[in-house]
Amino acid sequence: MSDKNYLAWPFFAPRHAALEQALDAWAAQHVAGAHTDDVDAACRQLVRQLGEGGWLRHAIGGVAYGGTGDSIDTRAICLIRETLARHNGLADFAFAMQGLGSGAISLFGSEANRAAYLPRVARGDAIAAFALSEPQAGSDVAAMQCQATRDGEHYVLNGEKTWISNGGIADFYVVFARTGEQPGARGISAFIVDADTPGLTIAERINVIAPHPLARLRFSDCRVPVGQRLGEAGQGFKVAMATLDVFRTSVAAAALGFARRALDEALQRATQRQMFGQVLADFQLTQAKLADMATGIDTSALLTYRAAWQRDQGGKVTKEAAMAKLHATETAQQVIDAALQMFGGLGVVSGQVVENLYREIRALRIYEGASEVQQLIIARELLKEG
Ligand SMILES: Cc1cc2nc3c(=O)[nH]c(=O)nc-3n(C[C@H](O)[C@H](O)[C@H](O)COP(=O)(O)OP(=O)(O)OC[C@H]3O[C@@H](n4cnc5c(N)ncnc54)[C@H](O)[C@@H]3O)c2cc1C
């Protein structure tokens, strides 16, 4: 079991250590090792369980709507994601998407929007999704083509969104579409679209290496009331970036949780596996690997909780969040690969914990800004400072 000394770091308040301990015990009882071939059903159940356990209250902002605070406590969501990822990748996904999918409502929703959606998200009664990417607009978000045309008291949406997590099981989607006030990033608006709105269909379900509900959405003359717009017309890019800014550091935290689990597994295996008259951990080559894994994990944790703490102090965290996401996801990939290697043939057997982690970690280096995009963000901030 990973040591928990880091919870005494100055980044945390006493409530954070208590939160981690309570969730760790809850997750061990409720979600550890849960496995099913029906990923949609598993995800729905996890959202319900996380709601019943009270954990989703941390994913929204606004005490009046069931949140634990009026703004999202970044350190809390990072600890929750790290802990859930250590126990079950799909549980982490279910928590993260409730936050990311409703984040724009917490930050920019009208009173009516927040009252209509946030309490259901916090209870686990409504599943949320965030629909930004398109087939021709992934890293280059501003290239989006999905259109929203004003028609009286409605907007009419036409176009496609792809790689949408929770696509197919979500109760509502926060959708970004071009409203054309100005060219590029300044002509986009954000909308809440209920899943049963006529004109919104699931064009394709997408299977990925670590199964999660994922889909391509199609909008064909999909009419959305003006009251469902989040923020001002033309401000959608700002809405998207502000939402991602809250949750980017938590991707680093999830990677950290996967890496910690891999190190736990590796330590257990290395101290038990007999070979050449000793155990695997007796070899210095193994010890060097374990040392690198532990050092990588601690640097990831330091960067992650520095960014989370800084955000909770009200500071700007563009560079720090990018550093945390870049370092923690890339390092977790290396840590998990090293752990799998220690398992030998057993490491690639379907259903083994390290095999599962190996598949779970991969997409984190791509979504919410690929590693190369994070490098560009860090360099841009450095050059601005310089
Ligand atoms: C499992 C999964 C879940 C996702 N969930 C969601 C979701 O819920 N909502 C949503 O809106 N989107 C989601 N996405 C989409 C995700 O955000 C995009 O995949 C990501 O932004 C990359 O876009 P792309 O796939 O079009 O790749 P591209 O933009 O084509 O980029 C391909 C690669 O090019 C490289 N690259 C990018 N920019 C540069 C550069 N400037 N210089 C050099 N190299 C560069 C990177 O290595 C990148 O991986 C998800 C993706 C995955 C895989």
The ligand as a Tripos MOL2 file, in Angstrom:
@<TRIPOS>MOLECULE
LIG
   53    58     1     0     0
SMALL
NO_CHARGES

@<TRIPOS>ATOM
      1 C1        -10.7040    8.4440  -24.4810 C.3       1 LIG1
      2 C2        -10.9440    9.8510  -24.9450 C.ar      1 LIG1
      3 C3        -11.9480   10.5920  -24.3400 C.ar      1 LIG1
      4 C4        -12.2190   11.8930  -24.7910 C.ar      1 LIG1
      5 N1        -13.2560   12.5870  -24.2220 N.ar      1 LIG1
      6 C5        -13.6020   13.8000  -24.7330 C.ar      1 LIG1
      7 C6        -14.7590   14.4960  -24.2420 C.ar      1 LIG1
      8 O1        -15.4460   14.0370  -23.3200 O.2       1 LIG1
      9 N2        -15.1020   15.6710  -24.8260 N.ar      1 LIG1
     10 C7        -14.3750   16.2160  -25.8440 C.ar      1 LIG1
     11 O2        -14.7570   17.2810  -26.3120 O.2       1 LIG1
     12 N3        -13.2790   15.5930  -26.3350 N.ar      1 LIG1
     13 C8        -12.8750   14.4100  -25.8090 C.ar      1 LIG1
     14 N4        -11.7650   13.7360  -26.2950 N.ar      1 LIG1
     15 C9        -11.0520   14.3290  -27.4250 C.3       1 LIG1
     16 C10        -9.6570   14.8040  -27.0730 C.3       1 LIG1
     17 O3         -9.7030   15.9870  -26.3550 O.3       1 LIG1
     18 C11        -8.8970   14.9100  -28.4070 C.3       1 LIG1
     19 O4         -8.6400   13.5860  -28.8520 O.3       1 LIG1
     20 C12        -7.5960   15.6800  -28.2700 C.3       1 LIG1
     21 O5         -7.8510   17.0560  -28.0610 O.3       1 LIG1
     22 C13        -6.7060   15.5090  -29.4960 C.3       1 LIG1
     23 O6         -7.4380   15.8140  -30.6610 O.3       1 LIG1
     24 P1         -7.4080   14.7940  -31.8950 P.3       1 LIG1
     25 O7         -7.7420   13.4360  -31.3980 O.co2     1 LIG1
     26 O8         -8.2160   15.3790  -32.9860 O.co2     1 LIG1
     27 O9         -5.8790   14.7470  -32.3220 O.3       1 LIG1
     28 P2         -5.1270   15.8180  -33.2270 P.3       1 LIG1
     29 O10        -5.5620   17.1950  -32.9010 O.co2     1 LIG1
     30 O11        -5.1970   15.3620  -34.6420 O.co2     1 LIG1
     31 O12        -3.6440   15.6450  -32.6860 O.3       1 LIG1
     32 C14        -2.8930   14.4470  -32.9610 C.3       1 LIG1
     33 C15        -1.5760   14.5320  -32.2510 C.3       1 LIG1
     34 O13        -0.8360   15.6020  -32.7800 O.3       1 LIG1
     35 C16         0.0840   16.0450  -31.7930 C.3       1 LIG1
     36 N5         -0.0090   17.5230  -31.7290 N.ar      1 LIG1
     37 C17        -1.0960   18.2720  -31.4510 C.ar      1 LIG1
     38 N6         -0.7890   19.5850  -31.5040 N.ar      1 LIG1
     39 C18         0.5390   19.6390  -31.8420 C.ar      1 LIG1
     40 C19         1.4480   20.6950  -32.0800 C.ar      1 LIG1
     41 N7          1.0490   21.9830  -31.9680 N.pl3     1 LIG1
     42 N8          2.7220   20.3950  -32.4190 N.ar      1 LIG1
     43 C20         3.1150   19.1030  -32.5480 C.ar      1 LIG1
     44 N9          2.3030   18.0550  -32.3180 N.ar      1 LIG1
     45 C21         1.0260   18.3230  -31.9860 C.ar      1 LIG1
     46 C22        -0.2800   15.3730  -30.4740 C.3       1 LIG1
     47 O14         0.6150   14.2980  -30.2280 O.3       1 LIG1
     48 C23        -1.6560   14.8310  -30.7620 C.3       1 LIG1
     49 O15        -1.9340   13.6480  -30.0050 O.3       1 LIG1
     50 C24       -11.4550   12.4460  -25.8340 C.ar      1 LIG1
     51 C25       -10.4360   11.6950  -26.4190 C.ar      1 LIG1
     52 C26       -10.1720   10.4080  -25.9830 C.ar      1 LIG1
     53 C27        -9.0730    9.6410  -26.6500 C.3       1 LIG1
@<TRIPOS>BOND
     1     1     2 1
     2     2     3 ar
     3     2    52 ar
     4     3     4 ar
     5     4     5 ar
     6     4    50 ar
     7     5     6 ar
     8     6     7 ar
     9     6    13 1
    10     7     8 2
    11     7     9 ar
    12     9    10 ar
    13    10    11 2
    14    10    12 ar
    15    12    13 ar
    16    13    14 ar
    17    14    15 1
    18    14    50 ar
    19    15    16 1
    20    16    17 1
    21    16    18 1
    22    18    19 1
    23    18    20 1
    24    20    21 1
    25    20    22 1
    26    22    23 1
    27    23    24 1
    28    24    25 2
    29    24    26 1
    30    24    27 1
    31    27    28 1
    32    28    29 2
    33    28    30 1
    34    28    31 1
    35    31    32 1
    36    32    33 1
    37    33    34 1
    38    33    48 1
    39    34    35 1
    40    35    36 1
    41    35    46 1
    42    36    37 ar
    43    36    45 ar
    44    37    38 ar
    45    38    39 ar
    46    39    40 ar
    47    39    45 ar
    48    40    41 1
    49    40    42 ar
    50    42    43 ar
    51    43    44 ar
    52    44    45 ar
    53    46    47 1
    54    46    48 1
    55    48    49 1
    56    50    51 ar
    57    51    52 ar
    58    52    53 1
@<TRIPOS>SUBSTRUCTURE
     1 LIG1         1 GROUP 0 **** ****
